[in-house]
Amino acid sequence: MADNKDKNERVFVVNQSFVDPTTDSKTQLSLAKYELIYAVIGQILGLFSILGGIVLFLNGVAGSTSWTAKIFGSESTVTDAAPGAVLFVVGLFFVVVTRYKFVHKKAN
């Protein structure tokens, strides 16, 4: 998203840290540490969601759940799914979205 054509263009990146290699090493270390903490918390939440979904599914918890979501042009539709299956899918989403990414990239 650009504020003005004459100014530098701002780029919004979802779930990824781009750091110029010339940035102070302490700042890079701090950014990498917090990105790792975010990733670990997301992976743990995803793991618990996946395991909870498996437990619900294996114990035969019955019910009917459905959802429709449209995010960034993508559409997800789940109809007549057991609660365990929905929790499993949500856990997979957490695992994919919160994986650790830290990239060195020179500024333009």
Secondary structure, 3 states (H helix, E strand, C coil): CCCCCCCCCCCCCCCCEEECCCCCHHHHHHHHHHHHHHHHHHHHHHHHHHHHHHHHHHCCCCCCEEEEEEECCEEEEEEEECHHHHHHHHHHHHHHHCCCCEEECCCC
